[in-house]
Amino acid sequence: MTAHGFHPIVTKDINDIQEAMDIANTWLNEATLFPANLSHSTDNKNIYTRADWVDATIAGWQLTVEPLASGLAKAMSSVVDQQELPEGAPPIAAIAGMLRTFIGTLLATQLGQSIGALAHGVTGLHDVGLPLVEPSRPGLIPQNIEEWGADIGVDPSQIRIFHALREGALARLFDNNPWLIDYLRGAIGEYGNGVRIDVQQIQNQAQEAFESGAIDPNNPESFTIALNQGLFTPDESTEQKDALAKLEIALALIDGWADDVVTLAAGDRLPSLNSLRETLRRRRATSSPTQQLFASLFGLEVSPRMSREASAFWTEIRILKDVHTRDHVWSGILPTQAELTDPAGYLRSVEIPDDLSTLGH
């Protein structure tokens, strides 16, 4: 896991990023109920190189993926338990232990490669829309922000403020809603626990792979390539599909909420806001950092359409009610995919009538 090509942080980076974060923090105070927890900034670390980002988030990535590894290992162990081994074969527990180690190593390698690649494009600690650092705090990568805006014709100071707003909004969301961390990891755990392995199917796939030359017994690398291309990947169970839907909606809601908060916070004080939002949408549709990782681990792709619907949902909730109602949604039942396109209906479903005697009539 590497982050090649990173530039050291210089005094100008520190001054520029700090100025952007100070402005963003002030504006965000007017756009969300969630406060910034300044006690988290005791080390004053809010500026990162690519390598710093990897170091800061690696533990969070491991905790995020751990439920998946656990589910896969459990499924493999279950398969081993059902097999009748010949006399003299290693004990079941030993084989299951080796499988867990193999799966852990495989996922760690895949995760490491993905994180190393992500380090070249993410603009901050929360750019992927996941809670990767605890406690949650904003942090930006000046080199990546500079490259992000290199060819869009927008003043660099506006670009820095835009990313500082998004980063600050997401840090506040996760810091003030710690249950979200368990919710996201729980969905990943449900996906892992839903793994069902069909031994006969794997045997058939293996035989076809050997006969076609996709796997060469004399070339161990061919086995790794085949795995990365989806060979031996079990069909998704109903439980897994439900877990992915839950995860996709949550990620879209997180991204959409940040978009509405940034839009409200910036107002007309950021002349290029619409251009910056469109650039972000376009790039996420083609090369979202979260999509790249989740596509490789789960095959999950958050559709651009759902992200737009989630953003519109939060905006409509705010317009129909207010900022308090919008942010209070996070403390209740999250909307379903169908409710994303019916904010008014969602509000009716969660509001408590003033006259409780009308219930049941």
Helices and strands as residue ranges (DSSP letters): H 11-28, G 38-41, H 50-82, H 92-118, H 142-148, H 156-176, H 179-193, H 199-212, H 220-228, H 238-266, H 273-287, H 289-297, H 304-320, H 323-328, G 329-331, H 337-340, H 343-350, G 356-358
